[in-house]
Structure formats: C-alpha cells, structure tokens
Amino acid sequence: MKAIVVYDTKFGNTEQVAKGIAKVLNADVIKVTDVEVTKLKEYNVFVVGSPTHAWNMSAGMKQFFKKIEGQSFGEKKAAAFDTKMDSRFAGSAAKKIQSKLKKLGFNITMKPVSFFVTGREGPLADGELEKVKEFSALKVLSNSSVFGV
Ligand SMILES: Cc1cc2nc3c(=O)[nH]c(=O)nc-3n(C[C@H](O)[C@H](O)[C@H](O)COP(=O)(O)O)c2cc1C
C-alpha cells in the first residue's frame, strides 16, 4: 500500500489533522498546491481534506479537482475529511470532496470525517485529533494480503 494525504489549510488546523492521519497510515502528506499530478499514479490510497469554506471545500481544493478531472482513479481507494465548526449550519467540505472523489472513480472506503474547530482560526476542539485513528480502517481495507488481491 502506498498512501497519500492531500490537504489544504488556511490557519494550520487541517494541516495538523492531515499530518496525524499520515502518521496513522504511514502515508506521504502534501499540501494541495504542491501536488504534482503525474506523481499521483504511484499511490493506491488517497485521503483528501480541506477546511470548510462557505459550506464547501476551499478554493485551492476545488482547483486541484479541476486539475485532475478526466483522469481515471479506478481501483484506487479514497476517503475524505474536513475541519469545520460544530454547528448544524456549518456545511461540510468532506461531503463535497467525497462526491468529487466518487466521480473520479475512486472506491470510497469510509464515511467522511469532520474535525471540529472552536473558532474560525482554530484551535481544534479537545479530543478531535483522536479521530485520526478512524483512518486506520483504510490501512486494513487496503492490505492486499487480507483480501488476497
Ligand atoms: C472564508 C472562510 C469561510 C468559512 N466558512 C465556513 C463554513 O461555511 N462552515 C464552517 O463550519 N466553517 C467555516 N469557516 C471556518 C473554517 O472551517 C475554519 O477556518 C477551518 O476549519 C480552519 O482550518 P484551517 O486552519 O486548516 O484553515 C470558514 C472560514 C473561512 C476563512
């Protein structure tokens, strides 16, 4: 398994989460604006996350999806996450990211995960970083020896 965590961030909170997930998955981690599209084919597991901006993903993340539009990611696994306010009016970048990933042919292997911030610039709420452990599910799912593929 070769995994990559692609993230965007404005104030650093989503970056903190991305690095935590990368540790759990033993994955590479890269800011979305630094991604070289041609290198993406090396990876078979993708985790993509963004801060929630105006109920959607960040502009940088939208740009990334425009860049990779039309490429086929069939056979690859993916999961989405976001950071957002803990409010029912907050919206969710992760849901939007997940639907983009689906359209690109990714096999979505877990529900999007939202990490709550306590204010616009953060910090993450107490205990939120613990949720990075949920991403270990991807590790199990992508372990080819378990499924014999
Ligand atoms: C322009 C802008 C729009 C935002 N819109 C939302 C929003 O619609 N819903 C929400 O929950 N948080 C919103 N926020 C708060 C962000 O979710 C918060 O800044 C982010 O989680 C912090 O992540 P970061 O440190 O990685 O930038 C917004 C923040 C900015 C700067």
The ligand as an SDF file (V2000), in Angstrom:
LIG
                    3D

 31 33  0  0  0  0  0  0  0  0999 V2000
  -13.5850   32.2350    4.1940 C   0  0  0  0  0  0  0  0  0  0  0  0
  -13.9970   31.2560    5.2640 C   0  0  0  0  0  0  0  0  0  0  0  0
  -15.2460   30.6350    5.1820 C   0  0  0  0  0  0  0  0  0  0  0  0
  -15.6420   29.7080    6.1560 C   0  0  0  0  0  0  0  0  0  0  0  0
  -16.8420   29.0780    6.0280 N   0  0  0  0  0  0  0  0  0  0  0  0
  -17.1620   28.1160    6.9300 C   0  0  0  0  0  0  0  0  0  0  0  0
  -18.3480   27.3510    6.7660 C   0  0  0  0  0  0  0  0  0  0  0  0
  -19.1330   27.5150    5.8400 O   0  0  0  0  0  0  0  0  0  0  0  0
  -18.6170   26.3900    7.6940 N   0  0  0  0  0  0  0  0  0  0  0  0
  -17.7830   26.1360    8.7480 C   0  0  0  0  0  0  0  0  0  0  0  0
  -18.0700   25.2450    9.5390 O   0  0  0  0  0  0  0  0  0  0  0  0
  -16.6500   26.8430    8.9220 N   0  0  0  0  0  0  0  0  0  0  0  0
  -16.3230   27.8120    8.0470 C   0  0  0  0  0  0  0  0  0  0  0  0
  -15.1520   28.5150    8.2140 N   0  0  0  0  0  0  0  0  0  0  0  0
  -14.2740   28.1660    9.3290 C   0  0  0  0  0  0  0  0  0  0  0  0
  -13.2950   27.1200    8.8520 C   0  0  0  0  0  0  0  0  0  0  0  0
  -13.8960   25.8830    8.7960 O   0  0  0  0  0  0  0  0  0  0  0  0
  -12.0270   27.1090    9.7030 C   0  0  0  0  0  0  0  0  0  0  0  0
  -11.3280   28.2940    9.4430 O   0  0  0  0  0  0  0  0  0  0  0  0
  -11.1590   25.9360    9.3530 C   0  0  0  0  0  0  0  0  0  0  0  0
  -11.7310   24.7310    9.8180 O   0  0  0  0  0  0  0  0  0  0  0  0
   -9.7790   26.0510    9.9110 C   0  0  0  0  0  0  0  0  0  0  0  0
   -8.9560   25.1880    9.1850 O   0  0  0  0  0  0  0  0  0  0  0  0
   -7.5100   25.6290    8.7360 P   0  0  0  0  0  0  0  0  0  0  0  0
   -6.8010   26.0560    9.9900 O   0  0  0  0  0  0  0  0  0  0  0  0
   -6.8970   24.4030    8.1620 O   0  0  0  0  0  0  0  0  0  0  0  0
   -7.6140   26.7320    7.7540 O   0  0  0  0  0  0  0  0  0  0  0  0
  -14.7620   29.4370    7.2510 C   0  0  0  0  0  0  0  0  0  0  0  0
  -13.5050   30.0750    7.3260 C   0  0  0  0  0  0  0  0  0  0  0  0
  -13.1150   30.9610    6.3490 C   0  0  0  0  0  0  0  0  0  0  0  0
  -11.7550   31.5930    6.4560 C   0  0  0  0  0  0  0  0  0  0  0  0
  1  2  1  0
  2  3  1  0
  2 30  2  0
  3  4  2  0
  4  5  1  0
  4 28  1  0
  5  6  2  0
  6  7  1  0
  6 13  1  0
  7  8  2  0
  7  9  1  0
  9 10  1  0
 10 11  2  0
 10 12  1  0
 12 13  2  0
 13 14  1  0
 14 15  1  0
 14 28  1  0
 15 16  1  0
 16 17  1  0
 16 18  1  0
 18 19  1  0
 18 20  1  0
 20 21  1  0
 20 22  1  0
 22 23  1  0
 23 24  1  0
 24 25  2  0
 24 26  1  0
 24 27  1  0
 28 29  2  0
 29 30  1  0
 30 31  1  0
M  END
$$$$
